[in-house]
Amino acid sequence: MIETNGLTKIFDVKKSPDITAVQDLTLFIPEGEVFGFLGPNGAGKTTTIRMLTSLIAPTAGTARVNGYQLGVDDTEIRRSIGVLTESPGLYERLSAFRNLSIFAELYDVADVDGQVSKYLHMLGLWSRRDEPAGSFSKGMRQKLAIARALLHEPKVLFLDEPTSGLDPEAARLVRSFIEELRGEGRTIFLCTHNLTEADRLCDRIGIFKSRLIEIDTPENLREKFYGRRVVFHLRQLDPAWADQVSGIAGVKDVQTVDQKLVVGMEDPEALNPQIVRLLVQAGADIEFVGELRHSLEEIYIQTMQESEEEEAAA
C-alpha cells in the first residue's frame, strides 16, 4: 500500500530559481495493484520514487508505504520494499551469486544460499552464477538487479524503467516476470516510457508532469477521451443506413468511412445486437464488427498537449 498527501519536492538551486520537481502529489495505491507512473523526462518520476523509498526527504506533504510513515519510519520502509533503478549498480568484479548474497545478508534473509539460488533459477541466471556481473549483457544485468530487489520478498516494488534498453527477448522476460509478481499480490509502482508495456501491465496509470494530471484505468481513460466506438465493416455501404442507426437510443454519433459505419455509443454490449439486426433487415452484408481501440500513446499525447495549453493560458 502506498499513500501520499500533498507530497512536494523543491530543489534549492544556487544562483538560480528553485526547481519544483514534484508538486502536491496526492494518491492512493492499494495492496496488490500495479500502478504505472507515466511522464516525460524531467517530470519528477524518479524524484517521486526517491522520496517514497526514503532516499530523499520531501519539502512538504506526507506519505505512508506499507503502513510506515515517511520521515518517521524510514528504516522500516527501506526494509519492506524492493527497488529497481534504471542503472542497476552491481558489483561488477563479483559473481552473480556473490552480488545477491551480499544484499541477502544486508536484508537479514534467513536462508541466504537458498533464496539466492531460487531467484537465479527463476530468472534464468543459474548457469552463469559464478561469472562476474561485469561480464553480463545489459539484459542479464537487469535480471540480476530484479533478483536483488526481490531477495527479501518485499510487499512493495518500485521499478524505474525496468525494460529500458533491453532487447525484445529480455524485455519480454522482464514483463512476464512482472506479471507473475502481480499474480502474487505484490504492490508495484512502475515508471516506464513504454506505453504499450504500461497498457498491458498496469491496473491504473497516472500521467505526471511535476503534478498529477490524470489518473485512472487505461480503459476508463480511453472512454473519457474518446468514448466507445464500434466499426461495422460492410460489403457495400448505403449512406441511408447511417441515419437509421443514428435513431437508436444510446447511439451518440455515426460516421461513414469507405464501406464502414463507425458508431459512437455508451454501451456496445447492449446496442451491438440491435444495430446488427437493423442493418441486416435493411439489406446490409456485415463482414465483421470490431471496437475501435485507441492506444495509450494517443491518450498520453493528448493529455500532455492539453496540460501544456492550460499552462500557456495561465
BAVEX-211015 format. One record per residue (C-alpha): residue in one letter; y, x, z. Coordinates in steps of 0.2 Angstrom, whole numbers, plus 5000, padded with zeros to 4 digits. Layout:
<sites>
aYXZ ...
</sites>
This chain:
<sites>
m500050005000 i501750064996 e503349985001 t505150034998 n506849955003 g508450024996 l507750194993 t509050314986 k509250494982 i510850584979 f510950764975 d512450864980 v512950974966 k514151114970 k515751104959 s515050954950 p514950764954 d513550714964 i511950654954 t511150494959 a509350514954 v508650354962 q509750204967 d509250064978 l507350064974 t506549914982 l504749874978 f503049824985 i501449884978 p499949804986 e498249894990 g497149914975 e498549894962 v498850024948 f500750024946 g501550104931 f503250184933 l504050204916 g505650284911 p506450424900 n506550604905 g507850624919 a507650444925 g507150494943 k505250454942 t504750624949 t506050624962 t505350454967 i503650524969 r504350674979 m505150554991 l503650444993 t502450594996 s503750655009 l504150815000 i505950775000 a506950665011 p507950515004 t509850495006 a509650315011 g508450175012 t506650165019 a504850175013 r503150155020 v501550225012 n499850175019 g500750095034 y501650255038 q503550265039 l504350395028 g505350515038 v504350475054 d502550495050 d502750625036 t501150725041 e500150565041 i500750515024 r500350685016 r498550675024 s498250505017 i498750524999 g498250614984 v499550694972 l499350754954 t500850844947 e501250874929 s500951054932 p499351074942 g499751234951 l498051304953 y497551474960 e497151554943 r496151704949 l495051604960 s493451504954 a493551314951 f492351294966 r493451404977 n495051314972 l494351154978 s493551224993 i495251285000 f496051114998 a494551035006 e494651145021 l496551105022 y496150925022 d494850945036 v493450875024 a491850865034 d490650925020 v491651045010 d490251104998 g489550934996 q491250854992 v491750994980 s490150984971 k490250794970 y491950804960 l491450954950 h489950854944 m490950694942 l492250774931 g491050874920 l491551044928 w489951094937 s489351214924 r491051314925 r491151304944 d491151494946 e492351534932 p494251574936 a495351424934 g496551534924 s495251544910 f495151354909 s495951244895 k497351134899 g496250984899 m494951064911 r496351124922 q497050944923 k495250884928 l495151014941 a496850954948 i496250774948 a494750834958 r495850924970 a496850764973 l495350664977 l494350784988 h494850695005 e494550514997 p496450464999 k496850274998 v498450304988 l498550414972 f500150474964 l499850534946 d501350614937 e500950614918 p499050644920 t498650654902 s500250744896 g499750874883 l497950844883 d496850824868 p496150654864 e494450684871 a495150754888 a496450614889 r495150484886 l494050554900 v495550554912 r495950374908 s494150324911 f494150414927 i495750314932 e494950154928 e493450204939 l494650234953 r495450074950 g493749984952 e493550074969 g495149984976 r496250134977 t498150104975 i498850214961 f500650254957 l500650314939 c502050394930 t501750414911 h502650414894 n501150354886 l501450164884 t499850124877 e499050204892 a500150104904 d499749944895 r497849974897 l497850044915 c499149954924 d499149794934 r501049794934 i502449904927 g504149954932 i505450004919 f506550134928 k508150224925 s508850284941 r508750104946 l507349974943 i507749874928 e506149764925 i504549744935 d503049634930 t501349624922 p501349684904 e500849504899 n502249424908 l503549544901 r502849504883 e503149324887 k504849354895 f505549454880 y504649374865 g503749214871 r501949174864 r501749164846 v500249124836 v499949164817 f498949044807 h498349134791 l498149004777 r497349024760 q498848934752 l500448884761 d501348714759 p503148734767 a502948544772 w501648594785 a502948694795 d503948534798 q502348444803 v501948574816 s503648584822 g503548404828 i502148444840 a502748434858 g502748604866 v503048704849 k504648794851 d504848864833 v503948884817 q504149024804 t503349044787 v502949224781 d501949244765 q500449124767 k500649114786 l501349004799 v502049094814 v502148964828 g503048994845 m502348894859 e502248884878 d500348854879 p499248914864 e497648874873 a498148694874 l499048674857 n498048784845 p496648654843 q497948514840 i498848624826 v497248664818 r496748484817 l498448444810 l498348574796 v496548534791 q496948354790 a498448404779 g497348494767 a497548674773 d496148804772 i496348914788 e495649084786 f495949134804 v497049114819 g497749254830 e499049284843 l500449394839 r500449534852 h502049644854 s501749814861 l502349884877 e503350004867 e504349864860 i504749794877 y505149964884 i506450004870 q507249834871 t507449844890 m508250014889 q509349964875 e509949814885 s510249914900 e511250044890 e512349894883 e512649824901 e513150004907 a514350024892 a515149854895 a515349884914 
</sites>
